[in-house]
Amino acid sequence: MAQPATKTYKKRMIKDGDWAWAYAFIAVALVVYALFTAYPVVSAFLISFQEYKPLGSTYIGLDNYAETLRDDLFWKSIRNTIKYTVLTVPVNLLISFVIAILILPLRKRLQTTFKAVYYLPAVASGVTMSVVWLWIYDPLPEGILNQLIGFFGIHNQNWLGTSDTSMFSLVLMSWLSSHGTSIIIYLAALLGIDDSYYEAAELDGANFLQKLRYIVLPFLKPTTLFLLVTGVIGSFQVFQNAFLMTGGGPDNATTMVGLLIFNNAFKYFEFGEAAAQSLILTVIIATIALIQFKAFGKDVEY
């Protein structure tokens, strides 16, 4: 009786020593993962049970977690992060989808040009982009946004300096930037839809909105779910915008969880409490991702 092809292939690989080469090639990735992902996670887990000091830590059990759950600022940062997520992620997905639909009918060269233009902010330094937005939000009359609203007779606004407008300013910054990756992913998914579906729909007299509803949206459901999950994860980890634009103020109106963890660790040197907060944030993100997969991924095939 002939041996199965898979068994023969495995024996040949073992005989030729190919397994050793396979492990050698993935060893670099495994070492990098162990050093920069697995080790920090395990260290954070251990530090969360300690009053951490560089020259000698003290085990305090669940005190860091209890202190975090009693901290009003922690819960305010959670509310701020949820508000930021709800206001940015769905709108950003919609903007990216609409832009991808508008780019799709263009010639290939024009598509490439638009993709490059929209992806450019992702290549630029985040600090540089924040400096540009600080110029836009300049509270003086010379600020670009104040000049714009001045045409409509609206007085100058201190966009980043008041609780009423600081969160909106960060949200607006998110709406008008960082769509490049989502646009490229949406375009790739749109180009993967076979033209025969559109041709059949046209024969049945379907208009643009009907093709969008019954062809495009169902085919893009896996892509949308992926972008939704990664978008929520990214928004819950937002740090750079709040740190550079407002510093979490005024009155902690823009203090996100990521910024709070950073301040506790590197400003107040409460490494144990920061580690506990980071692990709580991990559990929150994992729970939300699971809920999204359960709610929207029932009939999604990958």
Secondary structure by P-SEA (a helix, b strand, c coil): ccccaaaaaaaaaaaaaaaaaaaaaaaaaaaaaaaccaaaaaaaaaaccccccccbbbbbcaaaaaaaaacaaaaaaaaaaaaaaaacaaaaaaaaaaaaaaaccccaaaaaaaaaaaaccccccaaaaaaaaaaaaccccccaaaaaaccccccccccccccccaaaaaaaaaaaccaaaaaaaaaaaaaaccaaaaaaaaaacccaaaaaaccccccaaaaaaaaaaaaaaaaaaccaaaaaccccccccccccaaaaaaaaaccccaaaaaaaaaaaaaaaaaaaaaaaaaaccccccc
